[in-house]
Amino acid sequence: MFRLLIVDDEPAIVDGLQQHFQEEEWELDLCKAYSADEALEIAKRTKIDLLISDIRMPGKSGLQLVDDVLFYWPSCRVILLTGHSEFDYAYKAIQKNVDSYILKMEGIDVIHKAVSAVLGKFEEERRNLNMLKRASLKLTVAEPLLKKELFEALLIGDNAANAGRSEWYDGPSLLIDLGKPFIMFSGMVDHWQEKMTYMKKMEIYYSVQNLFAEHLPLQIKAETVIHDRSVLCWFVQPDTASTRFTEETGGTDWQALVYYLKGMLEPVQNSCRNELGVSISFVVGRGAVKGNEIGKEFDLIKAVFKQRAVFGPEMAVIDLDKSDEWFKGETRKYAAPPAVEFNKKLHALEKFLDEGNEKEAAGLTADLVSVLKNETNPNYVMGKERYYMLLLVYLSALNSMDFSDKSLHEIRIASISVFESQAEWGTIEEQLIRLCELICQMKKEQIENSEHRIVERVHRFVNENLGNDLSLARIAEVVYFNPSYLSRFYKQLTGRNLSDYINEARKNAAMDMLMHTQLKVNEIALKLGFESPSYFTSFFRKMTGSSPQEFRETAVRRGK
């Protein structure tokens, strides 16, 4: 899906183009703005693939807007519209590598063909571009071990300033200044394919690092590290020579940088899915942090990832500062078992329970009980420790879920056997497998309920904001989704496009106001987000078969 931003200070032109492209079968997420400043605010927070803009607008011109948008999204394509055929404008447009320079008098067909040509270029680039191969070529320039050790130390709570000044740290220079605040965010692969090797996982992680670097503007500096072979961590600062993220007071506008990073993560996620074959979720920190706060910030991020694994969607982008209770939780720690193989099986069991995979979890439970039975006689203490570690996996799974008293009664935690020297392994296996089945059944129910709650949340936001921004990017932000993934998720779950629901909601609201209020048609149009009454009339006629006024008159006659 590609995102198209339409900008003009004439609402009729913006709304007309929006209506035209909504009726096409192209997969486009449409955004609109009635000024260059409004368009720039959208571009600061959301990836733009194609910009259609008027050249002459009050305040900032279309040519200036092109410069701003291309700063944030260098690969954005541009189509400029004008009511004038001045050579000077055309020459400047050509210099900016604009795809098309169109006179408004040429009509909608010419604009349609220009957009179609741009989409064709996108598809050609998608076919020809092998980002994985390009990223793999850069594996030889992975960060030196010294830099990795430095950032690993910061993540576990070491003082950043002291670490950076250590005598032994005389290696490669850092791209960021550890003595100044920065934004921290992390990424994790949602699900690994079965039997994927460690080296293949690391290759993907390095490729993700390089994909992020390819999307990052030169005016933003970042360092990255792979922590514990599983979590990608970035530390980001704006370049001191750039004023792009500077407040009027002269300080850094950290909130603007957070918004931009969240928007930039969408194309990174899409590239990971399309080119690397993995989905990845991100958690963005609470804003500017100092070196001494890194360990605490990272603990919060890890806790959010754990909760996301239980309740959250794939390809999530979670703002830690705005996350609600859905993603809040405390990290639960327990000691690792002494045997590597037993530890691996426990982690595998935890994964199957998280996924609600009843068959695999039950089979692995039987296998673990068999191991305990064989190893307890020669080492009773070790067997007892491992038995309670096995129970802890189940208790942790239960503790991460929201279950009722009735479910707790069905599980019968209190009836689980206490470990004895002469353990009844047959009874223990039967109890644990039953516990496994109940947890997996509850997990499946929670996943289904969670999906329906997401849809309900989307519907509620749409119905409460019919007159505001209802672009896919804005709605996705509310439910912590990747916008492109939200579109597919919603259609898969409901069988309809999200845009169809929005149009239906606006139609129903319009009908209700026409029947039960004295508001004028243009007032209803504004309340529902239509800047142009004519566009509202056209929309309403398409949805109902009659104009708003005709519908109101018919309703009045029927009421009499």
N, C-alpha and C positions, 0 to 999 in steps of 0.2 A: 504494500500500500504506500502511495506517495502522498505528500502533504502539499496542497496548493494554497497559497495566500494571495487573495485578491485585494488590491488597495486602490481606492479612488475617493476623492472628496465629494463625488456625486453618488449618493446612495442608490439611485435608480440603476446606475451602471454596475455597481458592486452586486446588488441583489439580483439583477438580471443575469449576470454571468454566473452567480452562484446557482440560481435556478436552472440555468442551461446545463451546467456540469453535473448537477444532482440527477438530472434525467438521463445522463449517459451511463453506460455500463462500466466505465472505467472505475478502478478501485482508487478513489481519491478521498482523502480527508480534507474537507474544505474549511478554510479559515478566512475571515474577512476583516477589513479595517477601513475606516473612513478618513484616516489621516496617516501621514508617515510616522508620527510619534506613536500612534496606537499600533501600527504594524511592527515597529521596532520593539515594543514591549512584548509582543507575541514572539518575535524572533529571538529575544533574549532567553526565553524559557522553553521553546519548542523548535525542534528541527524543521526547517523549511526546505522542501525539494524543488519547488517551482514558485517563482514570484511573478505575478502579473500586476503591474503598477502603472498608474498615470504618471506622466512626467511633471506636469505643472500642478502643484498642490500648495495650499497656503502653508507658510512656515518652511518646512523642509521639502525639497524637491524630490522627485522620483530618482534622479541620478544620485543624490546624496543618500537616499534610502538604500539603493543598490550597494553602495560602499559599506554601509552599516551591516546589512544582511549578509554580505559575502564575508565580512569579518568573522561572524559567528558560524556561518555555514558556507565554506569556500566552494563546495561542489553544487551549490544551488544554481538552478537555471533561471534565466530572467527573460520575461517578455514585457516590453515597454509599450504603453499606449499613449497617444497624443492626439489632440485636436488640431495640431499644427504640423506643418511639414518643413520646419526650419532645418536647414542643412547643419547648423551648429549642434543642435540636439542629436541629430542622426549620427554625426561624426563622433560625438562624445560617447554615444551608445555603442558604437562599433569598437571604440577604444576599450570599453569595459567588457568586451566579449559577450554582449547581450545576444541572446539567441534570435529574437525577432523584435523589430521596431515597426509598430503597426499604427496606422491612422485610424481613429475611431470611426471615421466615415466609411471605412472599408467593410464594416459589418461583422456580425458574430461568426460567420462562416470562416473568415480569414483567421480570427482568433482561435476558433475550433481547430483548424488545420495546424496552427502553430503549436498548440498544446499537444495535439496528437503526435507531431513530429518530435517534441521534447520527450514524451512518454516512450516513443520508439527508441530514442537515444538511451534512455534509462534501461530499457530492456536489453539493448545491445551491450551496454556496459556490464550489466548483470551477468550476461552470458560469457563475456570475454574476461571478466575480472576474476582471478583466482587469488583471493586475499590470503588464503591459507599458505599458498606457495610463497607469496611475497613475505608473509610473516615468518615463514620457516627459514628464509634466507638470512633473517636477522638474528637467528638463535645464537650465532657466534659472538654477538655483541651483548650478551646477557650481562647483567650487572656483576661487577667483581664481588668475590666472596667477602671482602672487607666491608663493602657498603651493605651487603645483605646482613652481615653480623651486627652492624650498627643499628639498622632499623629493627631487627629482631629484638635487640636489647631494649629499644624504645618501647616496643609493643608490650613487653613484660614489666614496664614501669621504670626503667632506668632514666636518669635525668638527661634530657636532650643536650643541654648546653655543655655539661661535663663530658658526655660521650663524644660530642663534636670536637672538644678541645683536648681529648686524650692524646698523649704523646705518640701512641702507636698509630693514631689515625692520620696517616700521611699518604693516603691513597688518592683515588680519583675525587675531584671536586664535586660537591653536591650542587644540584640544580636549584635547590631551595635553601633558604636561610633558616637553620634550626633555631636561631635566636629570636625569630619573629613568629607570630601566629600563622597558622595555616588550617586548611580544611582537610579532614580525613574522611575517606570512605573506603568501603571494602566490597568485594564481589566473591560469590561462591557459585560453583556449578550446581544446578538444581538436582540433577540425577546423572550418575555415570552409567555408561553401558556395562553390562556384565562382562567380567573377565578383561576389562581394560587394564593394560599394564601401567605400572608407575611411570615409566618413561614416556608413554603416550600421554598420560595425564599432564606431566610436566611440559611436554611439547605444546599441549593445548593452552596451558597457563601462560607460557611465554608468548604464544600467539595472541592471546587476549591482551597481554601487556602492549604488544606492538600495534594491535588494532586501536587501542585507546590512544596511543601516541600518534597514530596517523590522523585521528580526528581532533587532536588537541591543537588549538591555535598557538602560534609562536609566543604570543603575549601572556600565556599561562604556563607556569613551570610546574613540573611534577616529578616526584620520586616514587618508586613502587617496589614492593617486596612480596614474595610468596611466603606467607607465614604457615609454619607447621604443615607444609605440603598440601594445604587445602584452602587457604583464604588469601585472596589477592588484596593487598592494602596499598592505597595511594595517599600521598601527602601533597597537597596542591596549594600553590601561592600564585597570585597575579604578579607579572613582571613589574618591578619597581619603576621601569621606564615607561610603562603604559598607564594611561588614565582611563581605560575602559571600565574598570570596576572601582572608580573613585567617587566618594560622596562629595557633596558640595563643601563640606567642612574640611575636605582633604584626606579623610581617612578612607580605608578600604570598605567598599560596599559588599560585605561578606554574604548577605542574603541574596544579592543579585548573582554572585558567583555560584551560590548553591543552586539557584534556579537554573542557571545555565548548565551546570554540570549534570543536573537531573535530566535536562533536555538532551544533552549530548550522549547520555548513556543509552538512549533509545536506539540510535544507529549502531552503537557498539553491540548491544544485545542482538539486534537483527543480523549483524555480520557474524556474530558467534553462532547463531542458529543456522544461518544459510551457508556459511563457509566452513565452520568448524564442526557443525553437527551437534552442538550442545546448547542448552539454555542456561543462562546465568542470571542470578539476582544480585541486586546491589543494595547496600544500606549506606546512606549519606549521613555524615556526622551532624552534630547540632550547631555547627557554625565554626567560628574561629576558635582553635584550641592552641595552647602553648605546649612546649615540649614536656613539661612535667605532668600534663593532663592526658598524655597519649594512652597510658596504660588503662586508666579509668574509662576513657572513651571507647577503647577497644573492647573492654569487658562488656559494655552496653551493646556494642555492635554484635558481638558474639551471641549475647542473649537474644537479640532480635532475630538473628539467623536461626537460632534453635526454635523459636516460636514460629517463624515463617515456615520451617520444615513441617510443622504440625498443622497449622491452620492456613498458611498463606498461599497465594497463587505462584505459578512459575513466572519467570522473567519479571519479578517484582522490582520496583525502584522505591525504596522506603526512606522517607525523610525522618531521621531519628528525632528531630526536634518537634515533628508534628504527628508522630505515630501515636495511635490511641492504645487502649488497653489490649487490643487484639494482639499487638506485637510486643507487649511488655512482659518481662519475666526475668527471673534470676537464674543464673547458670548453676546447674546442679553438678557437683563434683564428687567423684568417687575414685578410689585408688584403682590402678590398673592391675589385672591379674598377672602373676609371675610368668605364665607360659604364653608365648607368642600365639600359638595356634588357638588356644582357648580364648585369648583376647580377641582374635579375629572373628571367631564364631560368635562371641557376645556382641560385637559390633554389627555383624551380619544380622543377628536376631533383632537387635534394636532397629535396624533399617527395615526389616520385614514388618515389624510391629508398627512402625511409623507409616508404612505404606498400606497397612491393612491386608498384607499378603498372608492369608490364613494358611494356605497349603505349605508354603516354604517355612513359615514360622513354626508350625506344628512339627514338620519334619526335622528342623534344626533343634527344636526343643528335645525331641526324642534322642537325637544324636548327642546332645550335651549331657542329658541324664545318663546315657550309656557311658560317656567318658567319666563322669563323676563316680558311677558305680564301680568302674574298673580301677580308678586311681585312689579311691578312698581308703581301702584296706591298707595299702602300703604307707599312706600318709594321711591320717585322719584330719589333722589340723588344716592341711592344704585343701582337702576335700570339703571341709566345713566352710572354709573361706570362699571357695569357688561356688559352693551351693548358694550361699547368701549373695554372692555377686550376681548369680543367675537370677535370683529373686529380685535383686535391685533393678535389673533391666526391666522387669515387668512393673515394678513399683514406679520407676521413672516414667514408663510409658503411661501408666495410669495417672500419675501426678501431672503430666502435661496435657491431660484431657479434662474436659468439663463434663463430669458424669453425675447422674442423680443418685439419691439415696437408694432408689429401687435398683439401679444398676449395681451399686456397691453391694447390695444384699445378694444379687444374683451371682456376683463374683465370689463372695464368701471368702474374703481375704483371711479372716481369722481361722478358717478351717485348714489352711495350707500347713502341711506337716513341718514340725520343727525338726531340725537335723539331729539325728541320733547316731550313735556308733553302729547300731544295727538298723539302718534305715530301710524302710519298705519302699524300694525303688519303683516297684510297679504302681503303688498308690501315688507316689510323688509324680511319676510321669503322667499318670491319668489326670491329676489335679492341675499340673502345669499346662498340659495341652488344652484342658477345658478353659483355663484362664487365658491362654493364647487365643482360643476361638472367640471368647467373649470380647477381648480387647480389639481384635481385628474387626468384629462385627460393629462394635461401637465406633471404631475409626472410620469405617466406610460410611456409617450414618452421619458422622460429623463432617466428613468431606462433602457429602451430598448437601447437608444443611448449610455448610459454609458457602458452597457454590450458589445456592439459592439466596443466601443472605447478600452475596455480592450483587446479584441481579436486582434484588430488592433495593439495595443501597443505590445502585445506578438509577433505578426508576424513581426513587424518592428525590434524588438530586435533580433529575431532569424535571420532574413535576414542580419542584420548588424554585427552579431557575429558568422557566420558559422564556423570560425576557432577557436573559443574560447569555454569556458565552457557553454554548453547548457543543463546542468542538470536541472531537474525539480525544485530543490531547488533554483538555481541561477535565473531562469526565474521568479519564484514566488516572489523572493525578489524585482524584478523590479516593479511588479504591486501590492506589499503589500498583497500578498495572502499567506494563508497556502498552502504549496506545495501539500499536498494530496487533499485539496479542489479544488485547481487550476486544477488538472487533471480531476476531475469530472465535474467542471464548464465548462471547455473547450469542453469536449466531449458532454455534454448536449446541449451546444449552437451551436456547429459546426457539431456534428454527427461523429466526428473522433477523434482518439487519438492524443495528442500533438506530440508524438514521430513520428507518421506518417507524420505530417506536416514538422517536422525537417528533416526527411529523404528525403521527396519530395523536400524541398528547397535545400538541399545539392546535390541531383541528378541534379536538374535544373541548379544550379551554375556550377557543374562539366561539364555538357553538353555544357554550354555556353563557358566555358574556353577551352574545347577541340576543339570546332568549331572555336573560334574567337581569340585564343591566340596561341603562340608558346611555352607555358610553358610545361615542361616535366610532365609526369604522377606523379612522386614523388613530384614535386613542387605543383601541383594541390592538391594532397593528403594533404600536410602540410597546405596549405591555407584553407582547409575545415575541419581541426581538426583531420585528420587521421595521427597518428604518424607512422603507418606502411603502405607502399605502397601496400603490399599484401592484407591488410585488406580493403583498399580503392578499390582495384580491385575486391575483393570478393563482397563488398557492391554494387559497380556499376553494376556488372554482375547480381546480384540478382534484382536490381531495373530496369534494361533496357534489360537484356537478352544477353548482349555482354560485352566484356572487354572494358576498356577505349581506348586502342589502336585500337581495331576493330571498335569502334564507330567513332574515329577520321578518320580512313582510309575511312570508308564508307561516312562520311560527305565530305571529300575531293573529292572523286569520284563524288558524286552528285553535288558538287559545280562546277566541270569542265564540 
